[in-house]
Amino acid sequence: MAIRVLLMTQWFDPEPTFKGLVFARELVSQGFDVEVVTGFPNYPGGKIYPGYKMRMLQKEMIDGVNVTRVPLYPSHDKSKFGRILNYCSFSISLILYSLFCKRPDVIYSYHPPLTVGVGAAIIGLCRRVPVVNDVQDMWPDTLRSTGMISNKSVLSVVGSVCAWVYKRSTKIVVLSPGFKTLLIERDVPSEKIEIIYNWCAEDYVSQSQDLNKPVFKVNNKFRVLFAGNMGRAQALDVVLHAARIVSTKVPTIEFVFLGGGLEVDNLKRLAQELELNNVEFFPPVPMGMVGSYLSSADALLVHLKKDELFRITIPSKTQAYMAAGRPLLMAVDGDAADLVKLSGSGLVAESGNANSIAEAVIQLFNTPTDERHAMGQNGVSYYEKNLSMERGVEKFGSLFKSLVKH
């Protein structure tokens, strides 16, 4: 019989997510019996998506994947109380459903938020099922770094809950070597931790490139694109200051911001205050259109605020940028910068340093076209060999099978 995997994630398609439908669908194609337990789609706006209505339970089939949606409090605004209620309500619903659904052979838990890991640990304990906890954000570090929580006592409690979740996990999957090192420093046994790099939504990237439809005005602009969430962690005010420096030196360079997030309005105000005429904002677009924007840009920018946590983080957009075949401008220190250097897929700038970012942008602009093209192809090649969904899901599949055998 097929191994039954209960995939627990608060966010799932049609919400933007990195381990969503493409992951579940690939597991099904590898012969696993997959059920996804998730919430009603409301991220990132905090409003239930059109076509969905909150109810006690909703089951649907998406591309051969069984999806079960459980109720939650929809919220994703600046209210800390609303965010906490959002996380906790989903965790409670997740536990109540999973206690009585068909017993899985393996539980996969996507973190963040931590509350999903708590629910998975409880179900794993009650139903005697191995739990694989996929840690994408290191809590409480991320909460402190993004400013969501600053109270030391609360952060200490979150840290204690994390330690309990890690202890209850059969295996912990992390996205970078730095994450593994940090967990080992926190007394998690090395043999419990597996490094599996993230991949991107490859079908969306390749599909939208095939459409070959222009998404920008046809002119002589050299476009540097940032695509994705614009929150505190991204610290994009630094990039706007870099844009101001660039505007006086190379007026034909344009910075494009694609997406949504809590800081979008603040960034737009700052751009007006700085009187920037080389910056353009685009609203979020469906996943199927993102690749068209990536492939139409001349360079793709990654930036996170300067923080020790982000030195061990590889932002998920990195993989999509590589797969899109455009040169990267990596303004994240540590593991992410090392990845770009190793792959030869672009240039590196210092995070949080507007002058460094501006210099790297201008250097990339002055790089011959064939060399920029080679950077893009280096990224594609490295992605396919080391970071692709096929490679990643193969590793997850092997991990699930090894746990069931035991």
Salt bridges, closest charged atoms under 4 A:
ASP33 OD2 - ARG4 NH1 3.69
GLU35 OE1 - ARG4 NH2 2.44
GLU35 OE2 - LYS59 NZ 3.38
GLU60 OE2 - ARG69 NE 2.51
ASP63 OD2 - ARG25 NH1 2.75
ASP134 OD2 - LYS19 NZ 2.60
ASP141 OD2 - ARG186 NH2 2.68
GLU194 OE2 - LYS171 NZ 3.52
ASP203 OD2 - ARG25 NH2 2.74
GLU254 OE1 - ARG223 NE 3.20
ASP333 OD2 - LYS306 NZ 2.71
GLU350 OE2 - LYS306 NZ 3.08
